[in-house]
């Protein structure tokens, strides 16, 4: 149920830590979306913002209307990333994800293997770093 | 082969540079030799093309491999585009095209001359035709050669676009795609929904991730549906992939929807070569006919075909091509019709197979078709006495076809929902053989008509094994499904069968040459009985196919519903979770 459809990290050495971080952040995401009484149709509500800052990194969350969650973990030392940049990143992710969904050969729930999606994510990550 | 291929490219390129000659330029010097007198540069170029084409077929003669022909074909095809603009009538293009058609007519799948299966000898003699008929001549000669060579070449050509670019859609391919699109969505300007397209492309038996990637490449507007250009792009990518080309990471320029559309529009006009244009025109009617699945077409096409063949020596190109086109269509139809009594009934799957012009579709399509056909209930292969087929290993045929051997494709038609393989497949010799059989069996007038065409190939026929004859039979039979077609050739079995013989024949182009007489004899003797049996078998297979297709579509629907439910349930599960956790 909560298996990641797609996970990617730039410094691949510490990947496992990020896997763990993302998984634990899911609780926070669910907590946030459960508390919302109104329909999550608003972009702002889709963007959950900073989930919780830790000593090393910041976690941002975003949930789509179909309850697909996007989680971005950025290094805390990367202070150049502003909120609107994160928002735009999520927007791009959402667009790419929609494109993947549009592919009739893609079954929801499968890991995303789209090369276009990969390329967009890579570009984004390169820009952020 | 490699050398030849390498040589071909060289030639082609050189030729292309000079003039927009027919694609066949690539074949090497043989053409040049043949048309040494061509005063016109165009002609000479076409000569070169023809010779090149001729030579190309020859070298690969010993290799039934499709791959080689592919490369040569590719080269040839590359030439065709430049040539079509009007240079000396693109013999080769038309020739190629005609070949496939012609082959179809004659039941031979051999595509083009390129397949040098048969030594270029036939081409040589034919090339002596007057320069004006250069193109025409080439065609006639080439057809002979190609026939002998193998349909594969043509198929390969079809698969590969001109301009040395496998990512460019040829006219035949475009016709084919158009027909396929129509089968899914009658309105060419409308969209094909994602699920519909998915079902259709899944039949190609490509792995889902690859199909997914192809979709990503072709659905440029990301709307989850395919417009006609997008559909052509996707289909073409599938065809290329089935022929072994790796999928590109990004969409090649020649496949962009804008290009594809433009190509469609410009292709006809650019086809200066009459034959090409004629083809298109003819194709359409043929395609329509195919859709109708009327047997009548077959009958009519046959006469047309024969006429074409005869006229070949003249500047019949224009006539030729038209005839050819209908011919292939008809053949396809025949196959299809034989498999499925009422082509119109079958839905997308069937439509596809029916509308698929045999000649046009590239081998890849055939392969895809083959593969698609295989999944559907494989009709009992050698049901009838398949004098020729018996020797063939149908399974092998399928595999071969799957591997991209075009030859057997033509017969596949109809069986599976996938389009029947383009007619031009089996190596020429088989086609010739079949023809030879036809004359021998004297089936129907149609056959007789075809005979003249076959006459040219007679020499090849001898060499070819009986298998080929079978394949040719397949080609011819489709034409006259109800008629004698089946007579002489036992292999009237389900379309699949035809494929097998063809594929098999393709594989062993130099297979033990059965004496045509022998084959004819065997085939002729029980023609009526076999025909009937075959027809019955075909009908049965068609029905089975129809049933399976329906079943498949229903299951797909159910699968979708289940998917949706699953997603819904999952999301629902997530909702209550926060409550419990908190």
HADDOCK unambig.tbl for C-alpha pairs under 7 A between the chains (distance, minus, plus):
assign (segid A and resid 1 and name CA) (segid B and resid 570 and name CA) 6.94 0.50 0.50
assign (segid A and resid 30 and name CA) (segid B and resid 578 and name CA) 5.91 0.50 0.50
assign (segid A and resid 31 and name CA) (segid B and resid 578 and name CA) 5.74 0.50 0.50
assign (segid A and resid 34 and name CA) (segid B and resid 575 and name CA) 6.80 0.50 0.50
assign (segid A and resid 34 and name CA) (segid B and resid 578 and name CA) 5.75 0.50 0.50
assign (segid A and resid 67 and name CA) (segid B and resid 571 and name CA) 6.39 0.50 0.50
assign (segid A and resid 99 and name CA) (segid B and resid 222 and name CA) 5.89 0.50 0.50
assign (segid A and resid 102 and name CA) (segid B and resid 222 and name CA) 6.70 0.50 0.50
assign (segid A and resid 102 and name CA) (segid B and resid 223 and name CA) 6.55 0.50 0.50
assign (segid A and resid 102 and name CA) (segid B and resid 224 and name CA) 4.49 0.50 0.50
assign (segid A and resid 103 and name CA) (segid B and resid 212 and name CA) 6.56 0.50 0.50
assign (segid A and resid 103 and name CA) (segid B and resid 215 and name CA) 6.41 0.50 0.50
assign (segid A and resid 103 and name CA) (segid B and resid 216 and name CA) 6.77 0.50 0.50
assign (segid A and resid 103 and name CA) (segid B and resid 224 and name CA) 5.91 0.50 0.50
assign (segid A and resid 104 and name CA) (segid B and resid 194 and name CA) 5.19 0.50 0.50
assign (segid A and resid 104 and name CA) (segid B and resid 195 and name CA) 5.79 0.50 0.50
assign (segid A and resid 104 and name CA) (segid B and resid 198 and name CA) 5.86 0.50 0.50
assign (segid A and resid 104 and name CA) (segid B and resid 224 and name CA) 6.93 0.50 0.50
assign (segid A and resid 105 and name CA) (segid B and resid 198 and name CA) 6.31 0.50 0.50
assign (segid A and resid 105 and name CA) (segid B and resid 208 and name CA) 6.50 0.50 0.50
assign (segid A and resid 105 and name CA) (segid B and resid 211 and name CA) 6.82 0.50 0.50
assign (segid A and resid 105 and name CA) (segid B and resid 212 and name CA) 5.15 0.50 0.50
assign (segid A and resid 106 and name CA) (segid B and resid 212 and name CA) 6.67 0.50 0.50
assign (segid A and resid 114 and name CA) (segid B and resid 213 and name CA) 6.71 0.50 0.50
